[in-house]
């Protein structure tokens, strides 16, 4: 099946990991692929992989955190292949630490590459897609962007920004026939995660966090990207697709853990569990002060309050009433009509 025959794809961060797997996947389905990266050697190797898969390849050296570089990158791809149909923003970096622990330079580095680069790459690619009559953009975010992650303040903030940027872009460009979607991978074995997963305990904890009992492969994420970028997803835009082996669903239903303050993929650390218990206690006390039954759980109190009307909610449309004919007749008689 060659879903991308005659189409041109630009992939940022395409030299390794999910980006390279996506480049090879799209090339195997007929696309010409431009690979943008700052690692020239790895990008050249990825281009060879694309050619081996039967596709045409172009290597572009580009720092996607710089607007001028993104403009040159999109222009080079469109000039070489005559058009631009697909953009995949897979360039990214990870970093740990809370807002207190991370330095300003580290924060800027993560947010620039994980969020700002997505904006700049899209800004440069969209005008070329308009010229081609439409296109598809797939951003690579993370399950870390769907909820707060322990020890990953900058990464979660940036990837959460990508998730909502996807939704905004989908609204803005739908009438231009440009679809914008996003994938949120779980823990994938890539060069970016290799060092982190080299610790046996960390790997075991991450494997246990995925109901499928293993970590993901770049090719599995590439398959999801290919679907969203192709015509099979022609009526899908603004979608946030998790490719995580059930990780998010497991995390949502997991009971609190005590892992010595080293919370990994799921659960609470000892400090978080204490804060959670304190919050429940405060909710219970507030319920008693409000006259609620002492036996009512804080969860039920919270749910009942959630159903209360909100002054800022959108008012319901008023229902027009049928005219009162008797009042109309009285007015008619009193006016002498």
Rosetta blueprint (number, residue, H / E / L):
1 X L
2 X L
3 X L
4 X L
5 X L
6 X L
7 X L
8 X E
9 X E
10 X E
11 X E
12 X E
13 X L
14 X L
15 X L
16 X L
17 X H
18 X H
19 X H
20 X H
21 X H
22 X H
23 X H
24 X H
25 X H
26 X H
27 X H
28 X H
29 X L
30 X L
31 X L
32 X E
33 X E
34 X E
35 X E
36 X E
37 X E
38 X L
39 X L
40 X H
41 X H
42 X H
43 X H
44 X H
45 X H
46 X H
47 X H
48 X H
49 X H
50 X H
51 X H
52 X H
53 X L
54 X L
55 X L
56 X L
57 X E
58 X E
59 X E
60 X E
61 X E
62 X L
63 X L
64 X L
65 X L
66 X L
67 X H
68 X H
69 X H
70 X H
71 X H
72 X H
73 X H
74 X H
75 X H
76 X H
77 X H
78 X H
79 X H
80 X H
81 X H
82 X L
83 X L
84 X L
85 X L
86 X E
87 X E
88 X E
89 X E
90 X L
91 X L
92 X L
93 X L
94 X L
95 X L
96 X L
97 X E
98 X L
99 X L
100 X L
101 X L
102 X L
103 X L
104 X H
105 X H
106 X H
107 X H
108 X H
109 X H
110 X H
111 X H
112 X H
113 X H
114 X H
115 X H
116 X H
117 X H
118 X H
119 X H
120 X H
121 X H
122 X H
123 X H
124 X H
125 X H
126 X H
127 X H
128 X H
129 X H
130 X H
131 X H
132 X L
133 X L
134 X L
135 X E
136 X E
137 X E
138 X E
139 X E
140 X E
141 X L
142 X L
143 X H
144 X H
145 X H
146 X L
147 X L
148 X L
149 X L
150 X L
151 X L
152 X E
153 X H
154 X H
155 X H
156 X H
157 X H
158 X H
159 X H
160 X H
161 X H
162 X H
163 X H
164 X H
165 X H
166 X H
167 X H
168 X H
169 X H
170 X H
171 X H
172 X H
173 X H
174 X H
175 X H
176 X H
177 X L
178 X E
179 X E
180 X E
181 X E
182 X E
183 X E
184 X E
185 X E
186 X L
187 X L
188 X E
189 X L
190 X L
191 X H
192 X H
193 X H
194 X H
195 X H
196 X H
197 X H
198 X L
199 X L
200 X H
201 X H
202 X H
203 X H
204 X H
205 X H
206 X H
207 X H
208 X H
209 X L
210 X L
211 X L
212 X L
213 X L
214 X L
215 X L
216 X E
217 X L
218 X H
219 X H
220 X H
221 X H
222 X H
223 X H
224 X H
225 X H
226 X H
227 X H
228 X H
229 X H
230 X L
231 X H
232 X H
233 X H
234 X L
235 X L
236 X L
237 X L
238 X L
239 X L
240 X E
241 X E
242 X E
243 X E
244 X L
245 X L
246 X L
247 X H
248 X H
249 X H
250 X H
251 X H
252 X H
253 X H
254 X L
255 X L
256 X L
257 X L
258 X L
259 X L
260 X L
261 X L
262 X L
263 X L
264 X L
265 X L
266 X L
267 X L
268 X L
269 X L
270 X H
271 X H
272 X H
273 X H
274 X H
275 X H
276 X H
277 X H
278 X H
279 X H
280 X H
281 X H
282 X H
283 X H
284 X H
285 X H
286 X H
287 X H
288 X H
289 X H
290 X L
291 X L
292 X L
293 X L
294 X L
295 X L
296 X L
297 X L
298 X H
299 X H
300 X H
301 X H
302 X H
303 X H
304 X H
305 X H
306 X H
307 X L
308 X L
309 X L
310 X L
311 X L
312 X L
313 X L
314 X L
315 X L
316 X L
317 X L
318 X L
319 X L
320 X L
321 X L
322 X L
323 X L
324 X L
325 X H
326 X H
327 X H
328 X H
329 X H
330 X H
331 X H
332 X H
333 X H
334 X H
335 X L
336 X L
337 X L
